[in-house]
Amino acid sequence: MRFIKAAAAFAIMASVAVPNVALAQTATEHAQAAQGTLLSVSADGSSEARPDLATLNLGVTTEGQTAQAALQENSRRMTALTQALRRAGVAERDIQTSNVSVYPQQQYREGQEPLITGYQANNTVTAKVRNIDNTGRVIDAAVAAGGNNINGVTFSHADPDAQLDVARRDAIAEARRRAELYANALNMRVHRIVAVSEGGGYSPPIPYPMTARMDMANPASPPPPIAPGEIETRVSVSVTFELR
């Protein structure tokens, strides 16, 4: 019996003297948890907000009798396009080349080798528009400068973590609400939170389909209307409560 008391005293002393000993903490927590009833609740939280970042994918497609001719014309028009993007308010750091390609155009003939009729050059950039109200104007400026390949717009949040934090608070509040409901039904009360885990958050970018090929810009046409809408950000949490 003396040995058991000594061992118990040592465990308590070790827990106090070395608070970062995981084993002692786990044993203490399990002992405390046994005093009440454990309730595990899973809950979702969400946040809906207007996006503040638009990402454009656009560029220039040109053709020529030789690969060099197609690429030279493409480079000339692509330079004008990127300059137009900057004049429209897109920062240089927000313009990034995403594709450069040159390939032959072939005519297929039965029983014969394909005949090369010319070459096509493509150059595509992604451009971030941080003032999404200017998205239509930026697209219009790019087309007016020679851009003839628009592959769509994607809307997102420049700071997705801020929206995730709103959803996290919402998820915890919902978990707490459910725990209070169960506790009241059982004539008990929520004593404390034992554990919390996050299942993951998701704030998907919203694609805005806009695929078009244009031979030249029409200066009289207004900028294309753009509707960013709202993005829903979701988070799932699992919370374990102790009821007493």
Secondary structure, DSSP 8 states (H G I E B T S, - for coil): -HHHHHHHHHHHHHHHH-TT-HHHHHHHHHHHHTTSEEEEEEEEEEEEE---EEEEEEEEEEEESSHHHHHHHHHHHHHHHHHHHHHTT--GGGEEEEEEEEEEEEE--TTS--EEEEEEEEEEEEEEESSGGGHHHHHHHHHHTT--EEEEEEEE-SSHHHHHHHHHHHHHHHHHHHHHHHHHHTT--EEEEEEEEEEEEE---EEEEEEEE-SS--TTS---------EEEEEEEEEEEEE-
